[in-house]
């Protein structure tokens, strides 16, 4: 494989281009109008426009991406995550065009993308699933019949859309009185979002942790699992901080979870990188299969940090037909500890409102144990059309304490000017006693944020305010370099950003 | 020159005098020597107390990293100090950065302008000219980065003008609806 097209943008496109370059493979970028000068475009060896800014006009256009791939002679396509990464039609289009899709076959994507079909796969190999209804309950199944099934499962329970995702088409039902309302809501939401109103019922696991297992599968039947990732810190079902290993998974539990994950993937002939998600009950022993993600995940770098394995390079090697030659025992022995913070262009002090716009200054932290997987840079504009994540900050340490300390240090070095980011939230999060003690579940963060009622995450003290007052006053009079030979941009921080904005409008 | 800097509801009077490459700053009477140097939009600020006449010995120079950002449509600055974001409004000698109007305020009088807090796409306009709106009633939905945000009227009134058009993109600070 000599040339790979990356059907994505932002940090993950940059990440894949880096792997290509490490392996001496040419990289091809595609871009929407507003991404003309984006980092991934400049890094790639070739770059082609694929349409307008809304994803539906560019990054989701299978036809346009395939046209570019055929014309430029790409031998492989990496879908990244999001966009077309779990789209079986895209995988099929690649196969039809004789281009390697860096992910599983369309059949596997389709099967594992259906929540009920994936549950059946898990049950068949004896992996524990959350007790619930077998198969999908289509629109023809009456509420009375569903109420009977609900009785046998027990309350509280979840009504979930078969084709659901991202928290859509999902309802918690505490008592029988709430059931029919929840069925109606889940059906209509799923019908509108996914064109499929089929639902199923699952027992609600109250205080659960979200634990997931990364794995790689080659084309020769070998599936190898990695040490688990702990992803319980979520805001509205979106992961905000991940770490590996989990502080609550013993070596014995690790064996059971990774074995179950590998069995599920092996039984469907899984190829490439994938992740099996589990819920870990508050007893710390029982776990249940939740779903499978048939792609590279956002949080894959923390696994790379504790395993020393480059997962993207292995995706490419697997697509080439190579055999997995990694030592299975070593993959289950974490080397140290890694934490990831997702740096999001949102204002945490304004209810996490999106904060796209012009980055006037950016200083990315580095130093011992720190890795930043970013897709933007100083002077760039964070567009309104796409996911607001601008980078992933990853800290590695010999143990959790050192990794946490390094993450705190790196967050304090991170300077993003011009847009608001989640950094103040992350600094606050890492200072919480529950984080330090690793005592949290999937609903912990939402509950805590509600209790805080929007209090600022990193309030300024009196001393900080005094320095800020001095700096604000000085910013009006600093006109020339205070030190000869150093170019001053002090007044530029305001004036040039206004000038730039106006220049762009005209 | 004298500046009034308002931070979190408290006003500080800052006097600034230039001495060649350096400055003397005085905040509510405390005098300090200051030097500023900048690299790529990020400042190095070094402050030292001005010693009393005749005193000798070491003067501690405190080093800070500062970045200054314009917060948005209302014209305040956001000063980054020690990783904390401090909103500040400067008025005084030049007066150039004084807060530009208080149109969106909840307690204010006169027409209130509902502004786009960020660049985005107008997904839905929930009111039309002549509608009565209650305080905190949603008037426009703006989408940015896969999230919809409902913008609300700060106080009750009558819709005087609707500038937002469904399906169009707007810049931060654009006037969407005027309520009287």
Interface residues (C-beta under 8 A of the other chain):
Chain A: X345 X346 X349 X350 X353 X354 X355 X356 X357 X360 X361 X363 X378 X384 X385 X386 X387 X388 X411 X412 X414 X415 X417 X418 X420 X423 X424 X427 X458 X459 X460 X464 X465 X466 X467 X468 X469 X470 X471 X472 X473 X474 X475 X476 X477 X478 X481 X482 X483 X484 X486 X487 X488 X489 X490 X492 X493 X494 X497 X498
Chain B: X1 X3 X5 X7 X8 X10 X12 X14 X16 X18 X21 X22 X23 X25 X27 X32 X34 X35 X36 X37 X38 X39 X40 X41 X42 X43 X45 X47 X64 X65 X66 X67 X68 X69 X70 X77 X79 X80 X81 X82 X83 X84 X85 X86 X88 X90 X92 X93 X94 X96 X97 X117 X118 X119 X120 X121 X144 X145 X146 X147 X149 X169 X172
